[in-house]
Amino acid sequence: MTATIDPAVGQDVAAGQPRPPMSRLTVVELRKLVNTRAGRWLLIAIGVVAAGIIALQLAYAPDDEQTFANFFVPSLFPVGVLLPVLGILSITTEWSQRTALTTFALVPRRERVIIAKLTAVVLAALASVLVSLAVAAVATLIAEATGGAGTWRLDGMLIVHAVVLQVSTALIGAGFGLLLLHTPLAIVAYLVLPIAWSILGALVQPLYRAGEWLDTNRTMEPLFTPEMTSGQWQRLAVSLLVWLVVPLAAGLVRTMRQEVT
């Protein structure tokens, strides 16, 4: 019997070989995050910067401010800045290293690959929150041993907000990667556009008022506190619609149509 290929699933029908499940594709994409040199060093940089911030707090913060919550929140800053770059790399390295041809040949349904990549990015963001909690716990133990407050109290909503923050920023990075499919361009666009928006908002009054709803630097700021009002959640949702949902949707369309060479 001659084997045939089902174009809908990209599998050998005669041989009865099933297409790879999403769980396997996600594991592969998680492995890609750490297997590449750029991804591995970026993860190392995130850990080093977070540990450095904690070390400075232990060295210079007043004893009464050396608490679990005060260690946890600052550790989110470097992760929130660098994690989107990891999201960008998870998408664009397929094209910059010319592995997209192999990837989409093995899994012809591109949307399954993209979903696996986005799932891997979300899992990496969730893991980063756990790492921040672990680093804060170690710092609190050190503070207890060296005379600091060492208070363990932490509002549960801070963890929820941290998850929203890290997942959102990671997906924003992935959205820029899907939309531009070029590593330097996507990274520059992600870093420069919000800064340019903030500068224009400071100079042009109508843009400043619009920035209350569209500037993610401002709409995400309340996530570093345990309480957010309904109005703050609404402004965050609008800004994420512009900076997360739209690039992801447009990038998905582009990636599905992009010719692989």
N, C-alpha and C positions, 0 to 999 in steps of 0.2 A: 504494500500500500504506500502511495506517495504522500509524504507529509505536506500539509498545507498550513498556511499562516493565516490566522484570524486577525484582520487589521484592527478590529475593535479592541482587542486585548493584547495583541502582540505575542501570541503563544503558538506553539506547535500543537495544532488540534489533534493530529493523528497520534502523536506521542502522548497526548493527554497531559501535557505539562501545564500546571496552573500558573497563572500570573502571580507574582510575588505579593503577599499581603501587605497592607499598609504598615503594619507593625514592623515588618522587615525593612521596608523602604525607610521608615523613620529611624530605625537603628543605623542604617547605612548613612543617612544624612547626619545623624549625631556623630558618627565616627568621622565624617568628613570635616566637622567643625574643629576637631582636635588633630586630625591627621595632617592638615596643611600647615606649613611653617607660619604663615600669617595668622591663622586662627589660633595655633598653639601659643605663639608669643603674645597675642592679644589677651588670651585668657590669663597668661602669666602676669601681664601688665595690670590687668584688673585686680588680681589678687595682691600684687605688690603695692599698688596705690592704696587699696582699701586697708591693708595692714599698716601702711605708712601713716594714714590718717589716724588710725586707732593708736599707734605708738605716740604720735604727737599729742593726742588727748591725754594719754596716760602720763606724759612727761610734763605737760603745761596746763591742763585744765584744773580748775579748783577741785578739791577733794569731793565737795558736795555735788559736783556736776558729773562725777564719774559713775554713771548709772547705766544699766542695760539699755534703756531707751535712748540715752544720749550717745551711746556707742553705736547703736543700731542705725539710727537715722543718718548720721554723716557717712556711714559706710555705703549708703545707697547712691551717693553722688557720683563717685568714679564709675560705678557699675552702670548707672543710668546714662553716662556720657559715652562709655566705650562699648556697651552691649549692642547698641544699634549698628556700630561698625561691624560687629560679628554677624548681625543679621544681613548686612549688605554683602559681606564676604560669602555667606552661605549661598547667595544667589549668583553673584557675579563671577565667582571663581570658575564656575562651569564654563563660562564663555571666555574668560581671560586665559584659562589653561587649556581651552579647546577640548574639554571632556564632555561637553553637551551632546556631541554627536554620539558618543558611546552611551551616555546615560539615556538619551531618548530613543536610541536603537534598542536597548534592552527593555525599556519601558516606554512604548510608543505613545501611550496616553499621557501627555505632558501634565495634565492637571493633577494626576496622581503624584507625580514627582514634586510638583509645586506644593501640594498639600502636605506631603511628607517633610519638605524643607521648612514650611511654616510651623508645622507641629514640632519639629526639632528646635526651632528658634524659641517657641513658647516654652518648651521643656527646659531649655538653657536659661531662660529668664526666671522660671520658677526655681531652678537650682541656684541661681544667683541670690535669690531671697534667702534660701536655706543657708548659703555660705555667709551672707551678712549676719544672719542670726547666730551662726556658729562663731564667727569672729567676735561679735559683740559679747557672746557668752564667755569666751576666753578672756576678753578684756575685762569683763566684770569680775571674773575670778582673780585676775591679777590686781584689780583695784581693791578687792577685799583684802588681799594678802599684803598690800602696801599702804593701807590706811585710807583708801578712798571710800566713798559712800558704798559702792558695791550693791546698790539697790537693784532688785530684779524685776520690779514692777514694770509691766509693758501693756499698754492698751491694745487689745486685739485688733482694733480698727487700723492701727498703724501697720500691722502685717497685711491686712486686706489692701490698704492703700499702696503698700510697697509692691504687692503683686500686680495691681493695676498699673502702677508706674513702670515697672520693669517690662512687663509683657507689652504694654503700649509702645514704649520707646523701641523695643526690639523689633516689633512688627512695623513700626514706621521706617526703620532702617531697611527691613526686608522689602517694604513697598518701594522705596527709592531704588533698591537694587533691581527689582523686577521692572520698574519703569525705565531705567537707564541702561541696565545690562553692561555697565562699565564701572569698574571699581573706583578709580580716582574721581571720575565725574560724580558718581553717586555719593561718595564720602564728602567731597567738597560741597555738593548741593545740600546734603543733610546738615553740614556744619554751618554753612554760610547763610542759607536762606532764612533760618530763624533769627540769626543775628542781624541780618539786613532788615528783616521785618521790625525787630525791636528798635533799631536805630531810626527807621522811617517813622515808626509810631511815636518816638520821642520828639521828632521834628514836625510832624504833620498831625494836627489835633484830631481830624476825623479818623485817621488811621490808628491813633492811640485808643480812641473809643472802640473801634472795631477789634483792636488787639485784645480787648477784654474777653472776646469770644473766639478769636482766631490765633492768638499768640500762645503756643503751647508752653513757653517759658513761664507765662503768667497763669495759664489755666491749670498747669500741673503743680504749681507751687503749693496749693493747699494739701496735696497728697503727702507732704512731709509732716503734716499735723494729724492728730487722731480724729479731728472733727471736720466735716465738710457740710456746708449748707446745700439745699436743693438747687439753689441758683448756681453755686460753684460746680455741682455735678452737671448741670445743663450746659454751662460754658465749656467744661471739659469735653462733653459729648460732641458739641459743635466743632471744637478745634480738632478732635480726633477724626471727625467725619471728613474734614478738609485735608488733614495731613497724614491720615492713616488709611481710611476707607477708599478715598478717591485714588491715591497712588497705587494701592493694592489692586483695585479693580482695573485701572488703566494698564498697570504692569502685567496683570494676568492676561489681558487681551493681547498686549504686545508680545509677550513671551509665547503665547499659543500660536501666533502668526509669524514669529521671527524665523527666518531661514537659518538653518544650522549648517555651518561650513566646517 
